[in-house]
Amino acid sequence: MTTPIVEMDGDEMTRILWQWIKDILIKPYVHLKTEYYDLGLPNRDRTDDAVTVESAEATKKYGVAVKCATITPNAQRVEEYKLKKMWKSPNGTIRRILDGTVFRAPILVKGIIPYIPGWTKPIVLARHAYGDIYNSIEDRTKAGEKAYLVVCDKDGNELRRQLIHGFEGDGIVQGVHNLDASVSAFARSCFNFALENNLPVWMGAKDTISKTYDHRFKDIFNEIYDKEYKAKFEKAGLYFMYTLIDDVVARVMRSDGGMLWVCKNYDGDVMSDMVATAYGSLGMMSSVLVSPDGKYEYEAAHGTVTRHYYKHLNGEETSTNAVATIWAWTGALAKRGELDGNYELTQFAKRLERATIQTIEEGYMTGDLIPLFRREGVTVHKLNSKEFLLAIAQRL
């Protein structure tokens, strides 16, 4: 390697797996060059979360990043880690700085049968990575108070005022926003990804209820598709469909997969976990954040596996699925190789993916996959966290 990959370390059990993956599956074969940032919660607290911003800026500089799963602290975590404050989601911060779109896809393996048997092709989910409740302002209200949506000009002069609600009892209020520029970048990222991967695009929102906010998503997507992508899609035998989010969910459940499902931020947060679980496991889902100007941040789609981490600290054996974290590394290595013209690096990443799939298909896997695995003539072997990585290394 000549150009570094931005490496964002993380928390708990995934942090342990992160080091093992590097030591067992990468460093013996790759002259690994990274720009390292420790996004573990203790270091984010020490740096007042500056390290998260620095890692995102480094991604803009170098173009490719790989991120370990991290903790987004709640009140319990603030107490547990004795934090200065309840820091925001590092994923949210990075997405905001890169203004990217998150694409998540299931990692398909022979023998892992989806909970929805009709899903024979992968459903790739595109999640908008800006705005909505992830950049919201919230407040609690008391009886007798009134909340307004007020819009001012650039000098602070009030232009419009709408009553949100007059509270007869205690309540809550929330303000969300989005940007035409971000939604437009989201649309182009989705249409480009679909063309590159030969996928039709399905999008849904709730424009019948949200006649301004959600309707703006619908209008921007339709405008950009008609002006810039319709001819390209038709030439490729693809299509773009917009319908209500309710209808999209129903259509997806009846489908055989094989589409790019475009979701707003919150919808994508929820539906990506649903799709991942339905295909078998959150540990079998790839995830990449792609910015409009072609910067890439690869990560696992799941969390830090807290329960296994505390077992590990107590000296107990764990059987933690590392596949999604391996795919974060292979995605970053392959993209770095592609951008740098390093054919050997890209091929290594593909070989590591094949070795991982082969290991599972031959019956060697972590405990979470065993209830899902059905393959005639194959004996299943449950491996602990490190044994699984060593089994992959044998095939690699």
Beta strands, then each sheet from edge to edge (+ up, - down):
strand 1: 5-9
strand 2: 34-38
strand 3: 64-67
strand 4: 101-106
strand 5: 124-128
strand 6: 137-141
strand 7: 146-152
strand 8: 158-166
strand 9: 171-175
strand 10: 201-205
strand 11: 240-244
strand 12: 260-263
strand 13: 285-290
strand 14: 296-300
strand 15: 364-365
strand 16: 381-382
sheet 1: 2+ 1+ 3+ 14+ 13- 4+ 5- 12- 10- 11-
sheet 2: 6+ 9-
sheet 3: 7+ 8-
sheet 4: 15+ 16+
end
